[in-house]
C-alpha cells in the first residue's frame, strides 16, 4: 500500500498513502468526520435532554451505517492486504 511516514515542522506525524483506494477512503472519512463533528456540536447545544439524546442516537446510527458502508465498499470488504494466503480466513457478507 506504499505507506510513507514523515514528521511535520510542528512535530506531528504525517501518513501518506500512494494508493488510490486508501486515499479515497480517507478523503471520504475526513469529509464525514467534519460533518459529524459539526452536527454533534449543534446537538449538544440542545437544551431539552430527551431531544438531545434522541438526536445523538440518530447521529450515532448514521455514523455506524457510514462505517459499515465505507468499510464494505472501499478498503475492508474485498481487499487482502497481507501478501500470501497462509493464515488468512476469508469471510464475506452481503451488506445490501
PyMOL commands that set and color helices and strands:
alter all, ss='L'
color gray80, all
select helices_A, chain A and resi 20-44+49-73
alter helices_A, ss='H'
color red, helices_A
select strands_A, chain A and resi 3-7+13-17
alter strands_A, ss='S'
color yellow, strands_A
deselect
rebuild
show_as cartoon
